[in-house]
Amino acid sequence: MNLHFCWPNQMGKGSFLGEFEQLVLFAILRLEENAYGVTIRDTIDDLTGRDVIVGQVYAALERLEGKGLVRSRISRSEPVPGGRARKLFHVTAPGRRSLAASRQMIDRMAEGLVIEPEGK
């Protein structure tokens, strides 16, 4: 079995994704054009059961944007009384490559392992 693995050329020191950053990127991809802080938090909570504070999401988004893995834009104000603009996020091409590489690395580490809770 060949376990040789190379990161994409754009990956440098500090480019590895943490678990929460991966969850944020997956949520953005799921939400497509509706990815903003609250919807990202709700998606993570709904799909993982993980209780997330929206401030954690914004901190991760800031890190990811700093790494060039996500981009943001301000939406138009909602056409309802009190409607406001939202900061929407999308995953960049380097972000998609980084997420794919992270997932591939985890898959390679887990390949062939049977993981059962202790005490079973």
N, CA, C and O of each residue as an XYZ file, in Angstrom:
480
protein
N       0.856     -1.175      0.000
C       0.000      0.000      0.000
C       0.898      1.233      0.000
O       1.790      1.347      0.841
N       0.675      2.147     -0.925
C       1.447      3.372     -1.031
C       0.772      4.458     -0.207
O      -0.345      4.866     -0.526
N       1.421      4.929      0.837
C       0.841      5.950      1.707
C       1.414      7.326      1.450
O       1.168      8.253      2.222
N       2.178      7.477      0.372
C       2.752      8.792      0.070
C       1.645      9.811     -0.162
O       0.683      9.545     -0.882
N       1.788     10.948      0.439
C       0.749     11.973      0.341
C       1.417     13.329      0.240
O       2.336     13.630      1.003
N       0.969     14.140     -0.684
C       1.500     15.499     -0.838
C       0.371     16.499     -0.730
O      -0.708     16.288     -1.284
N       0.611     17.571     -0.032
C      -0.341     18.672      0.034
C      -0.259     19.462     -1.249
O       0.788     19.472     -1.896
N      -1.332     20.125     -1.636
C      -1.266     20.994     -2.812
C      -0.170     22.036     -2.645
O       0.175     22.407     -1.523
N       0.378     22.509     -3.760
C       1.494     23.456     -3.735
C       1.200     24.708     -2.932
O       2.121     25.283     -2.351
N      -0.054     25.155     -2.875
C      -0.384     26.384     -2.170
C      -0.382     26.209     -0.649
O      -0.445     27.195      0.086
N      -0.310     24.986     -0.183
C      -0.371     24.753      1.261
C       0.998     25.025      1.866
O       1.999     24.452      1.434
N       1.042     25.880      2.844
C       2.287     26.175      3.522
C       2.095     26.028      5.009
O       1.032     25.619      5.475
N       3.123     26.361      5.745
C       3.039     26.298      7.193
C       1.880     27.184      7.662
O       1.723     28.309      7.187
N       1.081     26.681      8.582
C      -0.059     27.439      9.069
C      -1.309     27.251      8.216
O      -2.335     27.879      8.479
N      -1.236     26.401      7.206
C      -2.381     26.193      6.317
C      -3.215     24.980      6.689
O      -4.253     24.737      6.073
N      -2.788     24.220      7.677
C      -3.566     23.068      8.087
C      -4.861     23.538      8.723
O      -4.897     24.551      9.422
N      -5.924     22.786      8.469
C      -7.235     23.146      8.996
C      -7.521     22.423     10.295
O      -7.279     21.223     10.420
N      -8.039     23.165     11.259
C      -8.507     22.552     12.485
C      -9.889     21.951     12.269
O     -10.534     22.215     11.254
N     -10.338     21.150     13.213
C     -11.638     20.488     13.101
C     -12.773     21.496     12.907
O     -13.624     21.315     12.036
N     -12.786     22.550     13.714
C     -13.871     23.518     13.623
C     -13.824     24.279     12.303
O     -14.868     24.568     11.719
N     -12.627     24.606     11.831
C     -12.504     25.271     10.527
C     -13.071     24.389      9.415
O     -13.717     24.885      8.493
N     -12.829     23.087      9.505
C     -13.385     22.170      8.521
C     -14.915     22.192      8.572
O     -15.572     22.223      7.531
N     -15.475     22.176      9.777
C     -16.935     22.214      9.912
C     -17.503     23.493      9.315
O     -18.545     23.463      8.661
N     -16.827     24.612      9.535
C     -17.283     25.890      8.980
C     -17.255     25.849      7.455
O     -18.204     26.288      6.805
N     -16.177     25.328      6.883
C     -16.086     25.241      5.421
C     -17.166     24.321      4.849
O     -17.789     24.650      3.839
N     -17.388     23.181      5.485
C     -18.448     22.279      5.025
C     -19.810     22.961      5.093
O     -20.625     22.814      4.183
N     -20.060     23.709      6.171
C     -21.347     24.410      6.311
C     -21.524     25.445      5.202
O     -22.606     25.560      4.627
N     -20.471     26.195      4.902
C     -20.557     27.200      3.838
C     -20.878     26.526      2.504
O     -21.714     27.013      1.743
N     -20.223     25.423      2.229
C     -20.482     24.713      0.978
C     -21.933     24.227      0.908
O     -22.559     24.288     -0.151
N     -22.463     23.748      2.027
C     -23.857     23.292      2.066
C     -24.836     24.446      1.849
O     -25.842     24.296      1.155
N     -24.537     25.578      2.440
C     -25.459     26.719      2.416
C     -25.427     27.489      1.095
O     -26.350     28.244      0.790
N     -24.381     27.299      0.330
C     -24.214     27.980     -0.956
C     -24.361     29.493     -0.794
O     -23.525     30.115     -0.138
N     -25.403     30.104     -1.376
C     -25.559     31.567     -1.373
C     -26.162     32.119     -0.082
O     -26.382     33.326      0.024
N     -26.430     31.269      0.888
C     -27.072     31.709      2.129
C     -26.160     31.510      3.343
O     -26.643     31.296      4.455
N     -24.849     31.580      3.129
C     -23.888     31.316      4.193
C     -23.475     32.600      4.907
O     -22.652     33.366      4.407
N     -24.052     32.819      6.066
C     -23.622     33.913      6.939
C     -23.558     33.360      8.357
O     -23.982     32.230      8.601
N     -23.041     34.135      9.278
C     -22.739     33.647     10.621
C     -23.792     32.766     11.268
O     -23.483     31.658     11.706
N     -25.025     33.237     11.334
C     -26.085     32.497     12.026
C     -26.436     31.203     11.292
O     -26.623     30.167     11.930
N     -26.529     31.246      9.960
C     -26.885     30.026      9.223
C     -25.754     29.000      9.286
O     -26.004     27.795      9.299
N     -24.518     29.477      9.324
C     -23.378     28.567      9.462
C     -23.438     27.894     10.831
O     -23.282     26.677     10.936
N     -23.662     28.680     11.871
C     -23.785     28.127     13.223
C     -24.911     27.107     13.293
O     -24.729     26.010     13.820
N     -26.074     27.471     12.762
C     -27.231     26.578     12.807
C     -26.969     25.268     12.064
O     -27.376     24.202     12.525
N     -26.298     25.343     10.924
C     -25.992     24.138     10.149
C     -25.070     23.217     10.920
O     -25.293     22.007     10.964
N     -24.035     23.776     11.528
C     -23.113     22.961     12.330
C     -23.862     22.319     13.486
O     -23.692     21.129     13.749
N     -24.690     23.096     14.181
C     -25.460     22.577     15.305
C     -26.412     21.467     14.851
O     -26.482     20.409     15.478
N     -27.140     21.713     13.762
C     -28.120     20.737     13.267
C     -27.474     19.421     12.844
O     -28.004     18.349     13.135
N     -26.335     19.496     12.159
C     -25.729     18.291     11.587
C     -24.752     17.578     12.512
O     -24.458     16.400     12.305
N     -24.243     18.274     13.533
C     -23.272     17.635     14.430
C     -23.761     17.530     15.865
O     -23.228     16.747     16.651
N     -24.779     18.319     16.208
C     -25.230     18.350     17.598
C     -24.295     19.164     18.481
O     -24.454     19.191     19.702
N     -23.338     19.812     17.879
C     -22.354     20.607     18.608
C     -22.925     21.989     18.880
O     -23.323     22.694     17.953
N     -22.966     22.377     20.145
C     -23.481     23.687     20.536
C     -22.408     24.733     20.231
O     -21.330     24.726     20.825
N     -22.718     25.617     19.307
C     -21.734     26.586     18.825
C     -22.229     27.997     19.095
O     -23.405     28.303     18.894
N     -21.338     28.840     19.543
C     -21.632     30.260     19.746
C     -21.261     30.979     18.456
O     -20.212     30.713     17.869
N     -22.131     31.893     18.015
C     -21.893     32.563     16.727
C     -20.557     33.301     16.721
O     -19.958     33.463     15.659
N     -20.082     33.746     17.864
C     -18.768     34.395     17.944
C     -17.639     33.457     17.547
O     -16.645     33.892     16.964
N     -17.784     32.165     17.859
C     -16.785     31.172     17.445
C     -16.760     31.063     15.923
O     -15.699     30.927     15.314
N     -17.937     31.125     15.327
C     -18.036     31.039     13.872
C     -17.339     32.240     13.238
O     -16.556     32.083     12.301
N     -17.622     33.436     13.745
C     -17.005     34.631     13.169
C     -15.490     34.645     13.355
O     -14.769     35.117     12.477
N     -14.996     34.134     14.484
C     -13.553     34.052     14.694
C     -12.920     33.096     13.669
O     -11.865     33.387     13.105
N     -13.578     31.960     13.441
C     -13.071     31.003     12.450
C     -13.132     31.604     11.047
O     -12.201     31.432     10.260
N     -14.216     32.304     10.729
C     -14.341     32.934      9.414
C     -13.240     33.966      9.188
O     -12.706     34.081      8.084
N     -12.908     34.704     10.222
C     -11.836     35.702     10.108
C     -10.496     35.017      9.820
O      -9.730     35.474      8.972
N     -10.218     33.909     10.539
C      -8.979     33.154     10.284
C      -8.958     32.610      8.855
O      -7.958     32.725      8.145
N     -10.084     32.015      8.449
C     -10.160     31.422      7.118
C     -10.027     32.479      6.023
O      -9.398     32.239      4.993
N     -10.619     33.641      6.251
C     -10.503     34.719      5.272
C      -9.059     35.219      5.212
O      -8.551     35.533      4.136
N      -8.404     35.290      6.364
C      -7.001     35.694      6.411
C      -6.083     34.742      5.666
O      -5.063     35.158      5.116
N      -6.445     33.458      5.648
C      -5.674     32.444      4.925
C      -6.053     32.391      3.450
O      -5.424     31.668      2.678
N      -7.075     33.152      3.048
C      -7.521     33.146      1.660
C      -8.396     31.950      1.316
O      -8.573     31.632      0.140
N      -8.947     31.278      2.331
C      -9.739     30.076      2.099
C     -11.229     30.377      1.947
O     -11.980     29.560      1.414
N     -11.650     31.542      2.414
C     -13.016     32.020      2.177
C     -12.953     33.491      1.790
O     -11.987     34.193      2.090
N     -13.997     33.933      1.121
C     -14.161     35.357      0.795
C     -15.533     35.767      1.272
O     -16.439     34.942      1.393
N     -15.674     37.048      1.540
C     -16.977     37.547      1.986
C     -17.424     38.695      1.094
O     -16.630     39.340      0.409
N     -18.728     38.918      1.135
C     -19.325     40.070      0.456
C     -20.542     40.474      1.265
O     -21.117     39.666      1.994
N     -20.922     41.713      1.131
C     -22.094     42.222      1.832
C     -23.297     42.096      0.897
O     -23.251     42.536     -0.252
N     -24.365     41.496      1.398
C     -25.579     41.322      0.591
C     -26.362     42.625      0.558
O     -26.062     43.567      1.291
N     -27.358     42.661     -0.294
C     -28.304     43.775     -0.274
C     -29.167     43.640      0.968
O     -29.336     42.546      1.505
N     -29.708     44.756      1.415
C     -30.625     44.707      2.560
C     -31.854     43.907      2.180
O     -32.313     43.957      1.039
N     -32.383     43.170      3.142
C     -33.596     42.388      2.895
C     -34.770     43.330      2.655
O     -34.885     44.355      3.327
N     -35.644     42.998      1.703
C     -36.766     43.892      1.375
C     -37.950     43.739      2.326
O     -39.093     43.571      1.900
N     -37.651     43.800      3.616
C     -38.709     43.750      4.637
C     -38.429     44.864      5.632
O     -37.287     45.307      5.748
N     -39.442     45.326      6.349
C     -39.192     46.366      7.350
C     -38.108     45.912      8.332
O     -38.196     44.827      8.906
N     -37.111     46.733      8.514
C     -36.007     46.405      9.418
C     -34.998     45.443      8.823
O     -34.054     45.027      9.495
N     -35.204     45.081      7.528
C     -34.273     44.162      6.873
C     -32.887     44.771      6.795
O     -32.738     45.984      6.652
N     -31.886     43.932      6.889
C     -30.528     44.470      6.857
C     -29.636     43.630      5.963
O     -29.980     42.511      5.584
N     -28.512     44.181      5.643
C     -27.532     43.466      4.826
C     -26.830     42.421      5.694
O     -26.741     42.562      6.914
N     -26.345     41.391      5.050
C     -25.619     40.330      5.750
C     -24.243     40.172      5.099
O     -24.053     40.469      3.919
N     -23.300     39.700      5.897
C     -21.978     39.377      5.373
C     -22.021     37.902      4.964
O     -22.064     37.008      5.809
N     -22.009     37.670      3.653
C     -22.104     36.319      3.109
C     -20.713     35.788      2.774
O     -19.823     36.543      2.380
N     -20.543     34.481      2.937
C     -19.241     33.849      2.722
C     -19.322     32.773      1.655
O     -20.351     32.117      1.495
N     -18.227     32.599      0.927
C     -18.101     31.468      0.016
C     -16.677     30.932      0.118
O     -15.743     31.656      0.461
N     -16.539     29.653     -0.187
C     -15.243     28.981     -0.112
C     -14.502     29.220     -1.424
O     -15.055     29.003     -2.503
N     -13.263     29.664     -1.331
C     -12.433     29.918     -2.508
C     -11.861     28.596     -3.042
O     -11.966     27.557     -2.389
N     -11.266     28.648     -4.213
C     -10.617     27.456     -4.778
C      -9.527     26.922     -3.840
O      -9.468     25.712     -3.621
N      -8.660     27.779     -3.278
C      -7.686     27.253     -2.311
C      -8.364     26.647     -1.079
O      -7.858     25.685     -0.502
N      -9.502     27.206     -0.677
C     -10.242     26.646      0.457
C     -10.772     25.261      0.148
O     -10.731     24.372      0.998
N     -11.265     25.074     -1.057
C     -11.757     23.749     -1.473
C     -10.606     22.751     -1.521
O     -10.754     21.608     -1.090
N      -9.455     23.183     -2.047
C      -8.286     22.283     -2.097
C      -7.824     21.920     -0.688
O      -7.500     20.765     -0.412
N      -7.797     22.906      0.191
C      -7.363     22.673      1.560
C      -8.309     21.717      2.285
O      -7.865     20.822      3.005
N      -9.613     21.913      2.093
C     -10.602     21.039      2.729
C     -10.493     19.616      2.172
O     -10.559     18.648      2.930
N     -10.328     19.490      0.871
C     -10.170     18.163      0.257
C      -8.915     17.473      0.776
O      -8.938     16.277      1.067
N      -7.816     18.221      0.894
C      -6.564     17.647      1.393
C      -6.702     17.221      2.848
O      -6.196     16.167      3.232
N      -7.379     18.024      3.659
C      -7.589     17.669      5.068
C      -8.418     16.403      5.184
O      -8.110     15.514      5.978
N      -9.472     16.331      4.384
C     -10.330     15.147      4.421
C      -9.558     13.911      3.949
O      -9.696     12.833      4.528
N      -8.753     14.065      2.909
C      -7.963     12.941      2.403
C      -6.972     12.465      3.470
O      -6.771     11.262      3.637
N      -6.357     13.400      4.186
C      -5.406     13.044      5.227
C      -6.100     12.245      6.335
O      -5.564     11.237      6.795
N      -7.290     12.688      6.767
C      -8.043     11.975      7.801
C      -8.441     10.587      7.295
O      -8.308      9.598      8.017
N      -8.929     10.516      6.056
C      -9.325      9.225      5.481
C      -8.150      8.252      5.448
O      -8.315      7.070      5.748
N      -6.958      8.747      5.082
C      -5.777      7.875      5.042
C      -5.397      7.395      6.437
O      -5.011      6.240      6.615
N      -5.504      8.268      7.412
C      -5.172      7.871      8.786
C      -6.164      6.833      9.317
O      -5.785      5.945     10.081
N      -7.426      6.944      8.916
C      -8.467      6.045      9.423
C      -8.602      4.765      8.599
O      -9.251      3.815      9.037
N      -8.001      4.732      7.420
C      -8.154      3.587      6.529
C      -7.790      2.274      7.221
O      -6.700      2.129      7.775
N      -8.718      1.325      7.178
C      -8.470     -0.012      7.725
C      -8.661     -0.128      9.227
O      -8.564     -1.230      9.767
N      -8.924      0.959      9.914
C      -9.128      0.901     11.354
C     -10.583      0.637     11.679
O     -11.485      1.120     10.995
N     -10.801     -0.139     12.735
C     -12.147     -0.331     13.260
C     -12.178      0.434     14.576
O     -11.455      0.113     15.519
N     -13.028      1.450     14.617
C     -13.060      2.306     15.795
C     -14.361      2.062     16.543
O     -15.441      2.410     16.065
N     -14.248      1.464     17.713
C     -15.425      1.199     18.540
C     -15.203      1.846     19.894
O     -14.069      1.948     20.363
N     -16.287      2.283     20.523
C     -16.150      2.852     21.869
C     -15.580      1.819     22.834
O     -15.880      0.629     22.731
N     -14.762      2.278     23.764
C     -14.214      1.368     24.789
C     -15.345      0.828     25.644
O     -16.386      1.464     25.810
N     -15.119     -0.346     26.175
C     -16.103     -0.947     27.066
C     -17.176     -1.724     26.348
O     -18.125     -2.206     26.967
N     -17.033     -1.844     25.079
C     -18.035     -2.577     24.306
C     -17.683     -4.023     24.218
O     -18.413     -4.800     23.603
